[in-house]
Amino acid sequence: MQAIREKNLPPEQWTSGQLQVMLKWYKHKDDAAFPSKKANKLTRYYEICGRGDPVAPTVSEHVAPLLPETADDEMLPVIDDDGSDCSAIILISETV
């Protein structure tokens, strides 16, 4: 979405694929299905672009982590469907 905006082209010069990306950006849960023709996508874009950018979701500080706390280099066992061990090292780094 940002790359499309950075091109500074008017929406009329966007490709059908670029219009699709922008429609998805502004889409609300209850919106009708997107049109397939470029002219109709452009019309829909102008109908919904005035809603403003979607608000990024926030994560509560009180949300429990998905995985138990482990050492940065600890192996987490992963067993494949056939019973073989597919373990991998997960490296987590913090940027300050």
DALINLIN-V737150 format. One record per backbone hydrogen bond with DSSP energy under -0.5 kcal/mol. CO is the residue of the C=O (numbers start at 0). NH is the residue of the N-H. E is the energy in kcal/mol with one decimal. If there is no record, write none. Layout:
co: (CO/CO)
nh: (NH/NH)
e: (E/E)
This chain:
co: (0/1/2/3/3/4/9/10/14/15/16/17/18/19/20/21/22/27/36/37/38/39/40/41/42/43/44/47/48/57/59/70/73/74/75/77/77/79/83/87/88/89/93)
nh: (4/5/6/6/8/7/12/13/18/19/20/21/22/23/24/25/26/30/40/41/42/43/44/45/46/47/48/50/51/59/62/73/89/76/87/79/85/82/79/75/90/91/95)
e: (-2.1/-2.4/-0.7/-0.8/-0.6/-1.7/-2.5/-1.4/-2.3/-2.1/-2.0/-2.2/-2.6/-2.3/-1.8/-1.7/-0.9/-1.8/-2.3/-2.5/-1.9/-2.4/-2.8/-2.2/-1.5/-1.9/-2.4/-1.6/-1.2/-0.5/-1.3/-1.8/-0.7/-0.6/-0.8/-0.5/-3.9/-2.3/-3.2/-1.2/-0.6/-0.5/-0.6)
